[in-house]
Amino acid sequence: MPIVNEGLTQYSQIVKAASKIESEGAGNFHFARVNVVGSVADIDIMGLPVVFNGTNFEPYAAQDIAAVVASTLPNAAPVALVVGSKMGKGINKEKVTLTASAVEYTVIFRGEAIVANLPTAANAAFKVALEKQGIAIQAAAEVVAPTF
């Protein structure tokens, strides 16, 4: 019987849709492995917004995206979302602690793709940068109170 980790975010909760470019022979179009650094303890890495700091990616915390230099990604994207460990997209086995030592993670950095509404840490500038990279953000569903 498979073991399902119910406490961590799953890939399907973050990436809602992606084009079929990858599966039709274009290689690794949407995803890349990047080095991530930081000083955050015991976090669920899946869906973490990251921004390039000139050397590595780091968790987004309202940095000025307009000031970000071209990243090491194929399209020089300044921002990305973590969607798995270095083993590939969807791999999220445990909470992690980010330190100054770079660790490789898989990110989605360009579209055509749709991702779930982002955490509050990702402000409008981050969301605009993702949209420019072809990654649309699905709005959070509104809570509707039933009336009888």
Buried (B, 14 or more C-beta within 10 A) or exposed (E): EEEEEEEBBBBEEBBBEBBEBBEEEEEEBBBBBBBBBBEBEEBBBBBBBBBBBEEBBBBBEEBEBEEBEEBEBEEEBBBBBBBBBEEEBBBBEEEBEBEEEBBEBBBBBBBBBBBBEBEEEBBEBBBEBBEBBBBBBEEEEEEEEEEE
